[in-house]
């Protein structure tokens, strides 16, 4: 590290935990609001699904929204995860008290937002046109196309929101993020009521109305975070200047060097969901709807782990910025303790009341019956996915996003997908076979990440000093 990075201490140093108990508390303070917010945001999708499930042709409507969401988010979150470098580098800069560098990085992230947005929009529409190749029924293709063509217009506010969110939460400012995520469900419910069923003079748009309500929600959330970012600038005495918006190739390269493996890793995982949904479409609208019921409720519970993963990146990144190996270990340990402990309880409840959860989601008894057996499989999925995402987040805090990518590719595509296809279509297990293959990949990936994290920490504590921070590369950045 260069002396210019360490020469000036932070006037507002982030809180350092000295014991595991303190670290658990700090993680709860940061990750709790983020997890709560993730649940609030995920509830917007559940509200969508609940209202779509009460349209005239419920199985077709659920199938179209399921397939459309899977396609769009597989592509959109690939672009969003290009911003993961922003979270890592801002957390490390904040750990060393480099507040102005945080603003520089935010400015550079807007280039990623601007370039990625049209790519996501065009790619999402393009994939819909490929659905007939996979044997997707014509009625599902038509309805999915209507949905996706409306949904893509929410890409820009979604991308901008994610950039601002990473800036704020990496500096421990999570209040406005949580408010935006929790209130989004209420705004979404009102917009769904207007656009799906036609109220206040709006036409009844059916499943496409859900996509237009998503645009309204994302604009609302972006406005709230713009207010939060402005408040942060004022509190720190900074502003986003024109020079900070000019391309800084050092910073952009560093952002993308961390971001692109994370983006591809996320694409492999969401691509798995997309492929499974496409395979499910071959089994008919009822089983595809059952797949989506289980997938959405599984994703809702998983948001606790997602919120903790953000906290893990931040806590590990801030510790890495101070080059404090022991605190890096404590941060990862605290996150695993919280995440796996919660998911163990959630998995039991998830499996024990499967019929209740499914019946709350749709009025189709055939869909409920098909979904119930999948909830027991989800219990294992929740534990495996939680271990994977939290340890991937810990490595991301250190700037390593390639290891999670390799593990994900091996388990999701090298092992899980062939097993899922074989069980579903060769062994006659149909929908259960697809989910069993996904469970194999989830548990295997989680155990592999645990072994690799332990090896990484053992290597870092060896006789040769290890520099955990990435900040030195910016000491001479323009």
Secondary structure, 3 states (H helix, E strand, C coil): CCHHHHCCCCCCCCCCCCCHHHHHHHHHHHHHHHHHHHHHHHHHHHHHHHHHCCCCCHHHHHHHHHHHHHHHHHHHHHHHHHHHHHHHHHHHHHHCCCHHHHHHHHHHHHHHHHHHHHHHHHHHHHHHHHHHHHCCCHHHHHHHHHHHHHHHHHHHHHHHHHHHHHHHHHCCCCHHHHHHHHHHHHHHHHHHHHHHHCCCCCCCCCHHHHHHHHHHHHHHHHHHHHHHHHHHHHHHCCCCCHHHHCCCHHHHHHHHHHHHHHHHHHHHHHHHHHHHHHHHHCCCHHHHHHHHHHHHHHHHHHHHHHHHHHHHHHHHHHHHHCCCHHHHHHHHHHHHHHHHHHHHHHHHHHHHCHHHHHHHHCCCHHHHHHHHCHHHHHHHHHHHHHHHHHHHHHHHHCCCCHHHHHHHHHHHHHHHHHHHHHHHHHCCCHHHHHHHHHHHHHHHHHHHHHHHHHHHHHHHCCCCCCCCCCHHHHCCCC
